[in-house]
């Protein structure tokens, strides 16, 4: 089980994600059970609900996704 601080970190991290990021994380998610969402479902579900699905997956698997590494920009 995730600690309260970890749950808060997870929620803040997911809340800052855009749709494509959440979809990418869900498609790459390795769970102890099958995850079978269609592309149509992932693109049509409201973003807040999509985030909720991802948070639920993370809580079920006791997993906090790694923060994406920022890509350096050329100055």
N, C-alpha and C positions, 0 to 999 in steps of 0.2 A: 504494500500500500504506500502511496506517495504521502509524504508529510504535507502539512497545510501550506508551508512555504513553497513547496514544489508545485502544488496544485495552483497556487496563485501565479507562480512563474509560468506555468503551462498556459493558463488562461490569458495572461498578458502577451505571451509570445504568439499564440494563435490569433488573438484579437488584432494583432498588427499585420497579419498575413493577408495578402490579396487572394482572390479566387484561384489563380493559377498555382500559387505556392501551396495552398491547401490541397488542391487536386494532386499536385506532384507528390506531396508527402503521403497522401492516402494511397496513391498507386504504388509507392515504394515501401509502404508500411509492411513490416513482417510481423504477423500475429500468429498466435497459437491456434487460430481458427480461420476458416476461409473468409476472405473479404472479396465480394463480387459485386461491385457497383459498375453500372454501365456508364460509358462516357456521356450519354444523354442525361442520365440522372445527375451526374456530377456537374454538368454545365447548366442544368435547368433549376436545380434546387436553389432556394435563396441562400446568399452568402452566409448569413448568420446561422442558418440551419446546417450548412456544410461545415462551418467551423465547429458547431456543436457535435456533429458526427465525429469529427477528427478528435476533439477533446475526449469524447466517450471512448474512442478506440485507445487513446493514450492512457486513460484512467484504467480501462479494463486490463491493459497489458503492463501497467505500472511503468510507463515509458515517457520520458520527456524528450522531444526531438531536439537534435543539436541545432543551435542557432546557425543560420546560414552565414558563411564567411563572406564579408563584403568584397566585392570585386574592385581592385584598385582602378582608379580612373586616371587617364593621362592628363597632365596639366598643361 
